[in-house]
Amino acid sequence: MMSSIKRLLIGRPLQSAELGEQKLNKTKALAILSSDALSSVAYGPEQILLVLITVGAAAFWYSIPIAAGVLILLTALILSYRQIIFAYPHGGGAYVVSKENLGVNSGLIAGGSLLVDYILTVAVSVSAGTDAITSAFPALHPYNVFIAIIFVVFLTILNLRGVTESASVLAYPVYLFVAALFLLIAVGLYKIATGQVPPVLHSPVGTPVAGISLFILLRAFASGSSALTGVEAISNAIPNFKHPAPNNAAKTLIAMGSLLAVLFSGIVYLAYYYSIIPNAEVTVVSQIAESVFGRNFMYFFIQGTTALILILAANTGYSAFPLLAVNLAKDKFIPRMFTIRGDRLGYSNGIIILGIASILLIIAFEGQTEHLIPLYAVGVFIPFTLSQTGMIVKWVREKPAGWIPKLMINATGAIISFIVTIMFFLTKFPQIWPVLIFLPIIIYMFHTIRKHYDAVGEQLRLTTCEPSFQIEGNVIIVPVAGMTHVVENSLKYAKSLSPNQILAVYVAFDREEEKRFKEKWKQWQPDVRLVTLHSHYRSIIQPLTKFVDTVEHKAREANYQVTVVIPQFIPKKGWHNILHNQSSLLIKTFLLYKRNVVITTVPYHLKK
């Protein structure tokens, strides 16, 4: 039954040879890898206005030069990540760049930040999309968290079906959103140009504003830079592109940067000219759409596509998180389970972990996007800064042809990214302080996992001078609970291993019961020695493990191996297991960590 449900939700398994068919062309890649960056225009401009409104609506004209600064940073990041794509064509982005040029710990800071950031990508995007829906339908506002969780489950299942299938589904809403915003900006600008929007709505550029300061402007710039989250995703996901992957990835990155620049600057300008005031219940894009079109079909079309893109922007996380996890897992910093491809050739373990973590985050923050965005933004600007700095080191060290312009691009990106990061810490510390706690914990976990893998590899290596245990014979211990076909089956197997060294062990809770069992055993299995253990506290595990320890100690002195043969019956239907006490599983669990003891399970399959 479970297999049928899995096939229904995920689809048929794909052969390894079909991996090439799962690669993305530029059109689909732009949809699923740029959706996060493109969707951020729905909340990036709003973050600028939320800072400026603390001074007053007259300060809104500052959003224009602030937006220009954001576009300069965007240009530096796009050009820089284009260089990273060609310098590191196997993916990994900021993690690989930082690790190879700045050292392992810098790489782990970048990798750890991005792993958390992709979880935040899903949580922020879905929460923002839910906000857009409830802005249009206020009656749904109390159900924000529930709606967001449903969307995360949907996206997780969609991505488990494979990269190309999810891309085919997501391409339409992404391009619909781009078309809707282009239409909104075009109509908004047309109304401004034709004088349909009175200029008295906004304060002219250059109007003196009391209370404005450089600190507030930098804070607004840092907040607006949250619109740049997601631009690094393409450099992490190069292996998902069709051949030639680096060229296709670079072209997709340029296309994404161009679209983001136009949409972001257009929304900022319309918000300024229409004097849109940030509102907790209604998003800035919603207010612009209502001002331009009124509350008609076009308004709901823009709200609908905005909600879709914000929700589906989470797919950038689903595309980049598993691939980054693969790079970390190959370097032994996270469990190797992340390197395993699922039935549909995607890294399904990474997809499932991402979905679960995102749901937990949405529940913890109660779906409040404004609480998540600062943490989300600082989580990506730390890798931005490290990757740009890493590229500076690379150019200075290698000095390839034409390295000076490349160095200048990376230096610009590194300086601005560092300023934005510092501004986040200075202005939003109450919201982003968890970064200072979880990053050291994550890096410690990375090193602990790597230490474990190194220790395991060292012990398993054949060149290790580990003394081998000489086995002269075998002592077989068979725990028995009664005289049944299950026990009979296990005794036959034990006799095939060592017919003269078998100890059947029975744990009794009552003396009379113990006596009766001994008498019956002599009649049923006279050639197998029976050892009875009395349990004063009705525990099977404690007396049995103590007995195994005693036998193992004596057997080791004689160079004998102790093998515990555990009888276990297997019900015909899986749910029948809950009707039985599973003593065999408990015994196996407790004995599994005993040194020099071999555990063998002999299954007996029931027929009805």
C-alpha angles and dihedrals in degrees: 000000000000089000091053092050090049092051091048094051101036106022134230119329115263124224119243088244089065092065092102090059089059093064119110130239119218095264095054093038091054089054099051101029098041098041092092094051094042093047091054089075085074092066107013096079089044090057090057092051092047089062097042093048088067086071096038142274089278088071093062092097087071087070088077098061089037089055089050089055090050089052091052089053090046091053092050092048095047093049091044096049089047087060090047090053092058095038093050106026095168093069131239095126116194093004095058094039093050095043095050097042107027103028139265097290093052089050091050092050089053093043094045092047091051094047090054090041093056089052087051089047090062094043095046095043095048092043091049091048090051089050089054091053094048090047088063094039107031092182088073094056095100090057097056096119095046093048091048092052091051090053092049091052090049093050092047092054091044092054093046086062090066142274099273094046093051090045091052091053096043099045094076100054092042093054091040088056092050091049092047093051092045088052091047092050093044094050092042092052091045091055090049092049093048093049096248090128114064111231090219089080091079137037114251120255109270096030109151111246122198114227097022115135140173089253092057091046092051089047090052090047092052091048092048090050087070083085087073095063110120100034089110094057095088093056089053094049102048092124089064092065127094119248125316083040100177093050093047091046092050092050091048090050092053091048091050093049092050094050092045092051094051096044095044096048091044094053092045092052094047091047089052097044094045090043094231113193116211112248128191092220101040125044123231093245089052091053093047091050091050091048093049101039106013121232096310139111094298091053092054091043091056092044090049095049091043091053090048095049092046091052095041091045083079085074089076086066091048090051099045104032096065093047093049088047089053091056092049092045092051088055088050095243096120131026117296090233086086090067093060119103118221131223092286093046093252122120091260098177090060091047093051094045090049092052094049094046092049093052091050090050093050090051092047093051093036090234093292103155095190090061092051102044098073092049089045093049098047088048090062099038091059090061089041090058095043095047093049091048090048091054090050089055091047094053093045092049099043101029096198122184111295093010097142096071090044090051091051092051093050093043091053091049093046095050095047093043090050091050091050091049092051091047090054091053092046098045106029103030094131088059101039103037090105087074089070090055106039097043095060089043092051093047090049089051091049091054093044092053092047090049090052094050091048091050092049092048092049092051095046096047112111091223090064111112093232111153111241121231113241110221116208096171147333133261112202120205116192116188107212129193098182145329105290141132088264092060092040090054092050093048091053089053092047091051089054089059102042116349096186101044104057123132117188109202124203123185112209129193096191130047094220091049090050092052094049091048092053092053094049091046093055089056095044104039108012093161095056118078114234122210116192122201122195117220115204093188099042092251122140096186101055100053092038095052090045089053092048090051091053094048092045092053093052093041093052091055088058094042092249125147119229116219122185111205109200119200113217131173119212116213118227092238124044096228090059088075091077089062093063131064096237094222091161091058091049092050091048092049094052095044097043093084095048111115118238093010121118116210117208124180118204108199123209111196117215117220100209 
